Amino acid sequence: MNAALMRKIKAGLVPHPNELDRKRIERGLSSRRRYLYVSPNVTPVRGGYLVESPCCSRNVNKDGALIDVALILYDTVCGVWKLFRKNHARGIWEFYSLCHRLTSAIDELNADPERLFWQ
């Protein structure tokens, strides 16, 4: 059988979120470079995962409450991961990058050289 036909996704099948990838993200975040002393939450959302963390810097939330850090969504049509950052000043999600692998999205989130995610 043709390999391209075998890879076809069944209609109605939604591969994400799932518990295995949620745990992969959770474990992967232990390698981040910023705010190592907080424990982020990874919550399943339609089509992906929401990463939240206590706001230790108090830059976004003066009380240190949970803030949105990243949104990782899987595009089933293109087969890529879309990474979004939260613009807290405007209260909206902003597109950050496309990744072909979940581990690449986690790596970008962990590195955060511009301090766009971990504020």
C-alpha positions, 0 to 999 in steps of 0.5 A: 500500500502507498505510504502516503495513503497510510499516513492519512488522518481519519476524519474527526480524529484529533491527535492533540491534546493527549496525556503523553505529549502533555507530560513531554512538555511538562518534563521538557520545561524543566530545562528552561533558562528562566524562572527555574524556581516555579512550577509551570502548569501544562493544561490541555486545550482544544488542539494543543496545550496551554502553559501557565506559570506563577508570575514571580517577577511581578512584571505582569501580575503584582500578586504573583498569580498564574499567568499565561506563558505560551500556547502550543497548538498542532495544525493537523492540516499542515502537520506543524506546531504553532507556538504563541506568546501572550501579549499581556499588555493587549491581552491577546495571543501573538504568533511566535513560530512554526515548528515541525517537531514538538521538541523544537517548540519546547526548546524555543520556549525554554531558551526565550532569548528575547524574554517574550514568554517568561516575564 
